[in-house]
Amino acid sequence: MKNYIFSILMALSSLGYFGIALGLMIEIIPSEIVLGYGGYMISKGHMNFAGAVIAGTIGGTIAQLFLYWMGYYGGRPFLEKYGKYILIRKKQIDLSEKWFEKYGAGVIFSARFIPVVRHAISIPAGISKMPASKFTLYTVAAVVPWTIMFLYLGEVLGNNWATIKDHVHPLPFIAFAVVFGVIYYLVKRRAE
């Protein structure tokens, strides 16, 4: 499996910035690894940080828009039938719908930092016909710090970029997402 991942990364790296965007759009390899390798490429001088952030933001956003439009036009029955082909399971759809119903649109931002839910949360946003502009705004707001962090870690780790998962723990992300969710909920409740 390691050789398979490495060969895909080599193919993506030959595409430069477009390779980062494409890697995040198709997400055959987790975004942490694609971005970590992008950071390694920055450390070697093969690309610059700003260009990689832009490519990562575009790729990550397009991937989520794809899921959003699938929910918007296909609905839950379509996703339950065909979601398995893009690694989205019924359990993930159920969980993301519960989060979306409970916390509202703000969960589009905060859920991006939580494993399992982070990709599937785009689906209920589409099913509920959330405005595309609002969805895109929340998505970009979450994709940018995610991209910056993993590019930075990959750059700092240099030749050890493959150990990026050993250096990142989900707890700070979950804490950040919970704090944002609570603030969003309190502001929303106060406005009512």
C-alpha positions as CSV (number, residue, x, y, z in Angstrom):
1,M,0.0,0.0,0.0
2,K,2.9,2.4,0.8
3,N,4.3,1.9,-2.7
4,Y,0.9,2.6,-4.2
5,I,0.5,5.9,-2.2
6,F,4.0,6.9,-3.1
7,S,3.5,6.3,-6.8
8,I,0.3,8.4,-6.8
9,L,2.1,11.2,-4.9
10,M,4.9,11.1,-7.5
11,A,2.4,11.5,-10.3
12,L,0.6,14.3,-8.5
13,S,3.9,16.1,-7.7
14,S,4.8,16.1,-11.4
15,L,1.7,18.2,-11.9
16,G,2.9,20.9,-9.5
17,Y,0.2,23.1,-8.0
18,F,-2.5,21.4,-10.2
19,G,-1.4,18.1,-8.6
20,I,-2.2,19.4,-5.1
21,A,-5.6,20.6,-6.2
22,L,-6.3,17.4,-8.1
23,G,-5.1,15.3,-5.1
24,L,-7.6,17.1,-2.9
25,M,-10.4,16.9,-5.4
26,I,-10.3,13.2,-5.9
27,E,-8.9,12.4,-2.4
28,I,-7.7,8.9,-3.1
29,I,-5.0,9.7,-0.5
30,P,-6.1,11.6,2.7
31,S,-5.7,15.4,2.4
32,E,-3.2,15.4,5.3
33,I,-0.8,13.3,3.3
34,V,-1.3,15.3,0.0
35,L,-0.8,18.6,1.8
36,G,2.1,17.2,3.9
37,Y,3.9,16.1,0.7
38,G,3.1,19.6,-0.8
39,G,4.9,21.1,2.2
40,Y,7.8,18.8,1.5
41,M,7.9,20.1,-2.1
42,I,7.9,23.6,-0.7
43,S,10.9,22.7,1.6
44,K,12.8,21.5,-1.5
45,G,12.0,24.7,-3.4
46,H,9.8,23.1,-6.1
47,M,6.9,25.4,-5.3
48,N,6.1,28.3,-3.1
49,F,3.9,28.4,0.0
50,A,1.3,30.9,-1.3
51,G,0.7,29.0,-4.6
52,A,0.3,25.7,-2.7
53,V,-2.2,27.3,-0.3
54,I,-4.3,28.6,-3.3
55,A,-4.1,25.2,-5.0
56,G,-5.1,23.4,-1.8
57,T,-8.0,25.7,-1.1
58,I,-9.3,25.4,-4.7
59,G,-9.0,21.6,-4.6
60,G,-10.5,21.1,-1.2
61,T,-13.4,23.5,-1.9
62,I,-14.2,21.8,-5.3
63,A,-14.3,18.4,-3.6
64,Q,-16.8,19.6,-1.1
65,L,-18.9,21.4,-3.7
66,F,-19.1,18.1,-5.6
67,L,-20.6,16.4,-2.5
68,Y,-22.9,19.4,-1.9
69,W,-24.3,19.3,-5.5
70,M,-24.7,15.5,-5.2
71,G,-26.9,16.1,-2.1
72,Y,-28.6,19.1,-3.8
73,Y,-29.6,17.3,-7.0
74,G,-29.5,13.6,-6.1
75,G,-30.8,13.7,-2.5
76,R,-30.4,11.0,0.1
77,P,-31.7,8.1,-2.1
78,F,-29.0,8.7,-4.7
79,L,-26.3,9.0,-2.1
80,E,-27.3,5.9,-0.3
81,K,-27.2,4.0,-3.6
82,Y,-24.0,5.4,-5.1
83,G,-22.2,7.0,-2.2
84,K,-20.2,3.8,-1.6
85,Y,-18.3,4.5,-4.8
86,I,-16.9,7.7,-3.3
87,L,-16.4,6.2,0.2
88,I,-19.5,7.8,1.7
89,R,-21.6,5.4,3.7
90,K,-25.1,5.6,5.1
91,K,-23.7,5.8,8.7
92,Q,-21.8,9.0,7.7
93,I,-24.8,10.5,6.0
94,D,-26.9,9.8,9.1
95,L,-24.4,11.3,11.5
96,S,-23.8,14.4,9.3
97,E,-27.5,15.0,8.9
98,K,-28.0,14.8,12.7
99,W,-25.2,17.4,13.2
100,F,-26.6,19.6,10.5
101,E,-30.1,19.5,12.0
102,K,-28.8,20.1,15.5
103,Y,-26.3,22.9,14.9
104,G,-27.3,24.5,11.6
105,A,-25.2,26.0,8.9
106,G,-22.3,26.8,11.2
107,V,-21.5,23.1,11.4
108,I,-20.3,23.3,7.8
109,F,-17.2,25.2,9.2
110,S,-16.6,23.4,12.5
111,A,-17.2,19.8,11.2
112,R,-14.3,20.2,8.7
113,F,-11.9,19.6,11.6
114,I,-13.6,16.4,12.9
115,P,-12.8,12.9,11.4
116,V,-15.6,10.9,9.8
117,V,-18.0,13.9,9.6
118,R,-15.7,16.3,7.8
119,H,-16.5,15.2,4.3
120,A,-20.0,13.9,4.7
121,I,-21.3,17.2,6.2
122,S,-21.5,18.7,2.7
123,I,-24.2,16.2,1.8
124,P,-27.0,17.4,4.2
125,A,-26.1,21.0,3.3
126,G,-27.0,20.1,-0.3
127,I,-30.0,18.1,0.6
128,S,-31.4,21.0,2.7
129,K,-30.8,23.3,-0.2
130,M,-28.5,25.6,1.8
131,P,-27.5,28.5,-0.4
132,A,-24.4,27.6,-2.4
133,S,-22.7,31.0,-1.6
134,K,-23.1,30.5,2.1
135,F,-21.9,26.9,1.9
136,T,-18.9,27.9,-0.1
137,L,-18.0,30.7,2.3
138,Y,-18.0,28.4,5.3
139,T,-16.1,25.7,3.4
140,V,-13.4,28.0,2.2
141,A,-13.1,29.5,5.8
142,A,-12.3,26.0,7.1
143,V,-10.3,24.7,4.1
144,V,-7.8,27.6,4.3
145,P,-6.5,26.9,7.8
146,W,-6.5,23.2,7.3
147,T,-4.4,23.6,4.1
148,I,-2.0,26.1,5.7
149,M,-1.4,23.9,8.7
150,F,-0.6,20.7,6.8
151,L,1.6,22.5,4.2
152,Y,3.5,24.1,7.1
153,L,3.9,20.8,8.9
154,G,5.1,19.1,5.7
155,E,7.6,22.0,5.1
156,V,8.9,21.8,8.7
157,L,9.2,18.0,8.7
158,G,11.0,18.1,5.3
159,N,12.2,14.6,4.4
160,N,10.2,13.2,7.3
161,W,6.9,14.5,5.8
162,A,5.4,10.9,5.7
163,T,5.3,10.9,9.5
164,I,2.9,13.8,9.5
165,K,0.0,11.7,11.0
166,D,2.3,10.9,14.0
167,H,2.7,14.7,14.7
168,V,-1.0,15.7,14.4
169,H,-3.6,14.7,16.9
170,P,-7.3,15.3,16.4
171,L,-7.9,16.7,19.9
172,P,-7.0,20.3,19.1
173,F,-9.1,20.3,16.0
174,I,-12.1,18.8,17.9
175,A,-11.7,21.4,20.7
176,F,-11.5,24.2,18.1
177,A,-14.6,22.9,16.3
178,V,-16.5,22.6,19.6
179,V,-15.6,26.1,20.7
180,F,-16.6,27.5,17.3
181,G,-19.9,25.5,17.4
182,V,-20.8,26.8,20.9
183,I,-20.1,30.4,19.9
184,Y,-22.1,30.0,16.7
185,Y,-25.0,28.4,18.6
186,L,-25.0,31.1,21.3
187,V,-24.9,33.9,18.7
188,K,-27.7,32.2,16.7
189,R,-29.8,31.7,19.8
190,R,-29.3,35.3,20.9
191,A,-30.4,36.6,17.5
192,E,-33.7,34.7,17.8
